[in-house]
């Protein structure tokens, strides 16, 4: 099972969401399945979906962009077998 964690600057997790077969919209809007109160996030900031053993993150035309490992991405695929 995989999870998406929201962490604070010291690295401590403050909330998490289970990543499964259903796409997860992350953002600061009331309708986001993963609501994060953060003025730098768009209402629907990015989407995480699963394709077999991979997770795919897709920017939803956010104002500030979506970043993975210090790189701005429009979309990024990550192998689920590498996620503990």
KASUL-V140202 format. One record per residue. N is the residue number from 0. RES is the residue in one letter. PSI is psi in degrees with one decimal (NA if undefined). Layout:
# KASUL-V140202
n=N res=RES psi=PSI
n=N res=RES psi=PSI
This chain:
# KASUL-V140202
n=0 res=X psi=143.0
n=1 res=X psi=153.3
n=2 res=X psi=152.1
n=3 res=X psi=123.7
n=4 res=X psi=139.2
n=5 res=X psi=126.8
n=6 res=X psi=157.2
n=7 res=X psi=168.6
n=8 res=X psi=-28.9
n=9 res=X psi=0.3
n=10 res=X psi=-0.8
n=11 res=X psi=134.0
n=12 res=X psi=140.3
n=13 res=X psi=-20.5
n=14 res=X psi=162.9
n=15 res=X psi=161.4
n=16 res=X psi=142.7
n=17 res=X psi=132.6
n=18 res=X psi=121.8
n=19 res=X psi=-144.8
n=20 res=X psi=-15.3
n=21 res=X psi=130.7
n=22 res=X psi=147.5
n=23 res=X psi=120.5
n=24 res=X psi=128.2
n=25 res=X psi=133.8
n=26 res=X psi=-174.5
n=27 res=X psi=4.3
n=28 res=X psi=153.0
n=29 res=X psi=-24.3
n=30 res=X psi=-4.0
n=31 res=X psi=132.4
n=32 res=X psi=-33.6
n=33 res=X psi=88.4
n=34 res=X psi=128.1
n=35 res=X psi=121.0
n=36 res=X psi=99.1
n=37 res=X psi=121.6
n=38 res=X psi=-13.9
n=39 res=X psi=-8.8
n=40 res=X psi=142.8
n=41 res=X psi=165.4
n=42 res=X psi=-47.1
n=43 res=X psi=94.5
n=44 res=X psi=-53.6
n=45 res=X psi=165.0
n=46 res=X psi=138.4
n=47 res=X psi=127.4
n=48 res=X psi=162.1
n=49 res=X psi=134.7
n=50 res=X psi=104.9
n=51 res=X psi=-113.5
n=52 res=X psi=8.3
n=53 res=X psi=148.4
n=54 res=X psi=140.6
n=55 res=X psi=128.7
n=56 res=X psi=132.7
n=57 res=X psi=123.6
n=58 res=X psi=135.4
n=59 res=X psi=50.4
n=60 res=X psi=44.8
n=61 res=X psi=157.0
n=62 res=X psi=-39.8
n=63 res=X psi=3.7
n=64 res=X psi=167.2
n=65 res=X psi=135.0
n=66 res=X psi=135.8
n=67 res=X psi=121.3
n=68 res=X psi=49.2
n=69 res=X psi=18.4
n=70 res=X psi=132.5
n=71 res=X psi=134.4
n=72 res=X psi=150.9
n=73 res=X psi=-33.9
n=74 res=X psi=150.7
n=75 res=X psi=134.5
n=76 res=X psi=135.0
n=77 res=X psi=133.2
n=78 res=X psi=119.5
n=79 res=X psi=-24.3
n=80 res=X psi=-15.5
n=81 res=X psi=-5.8
n=82 res=X psi=125.1
n=83 res=X psi=NA
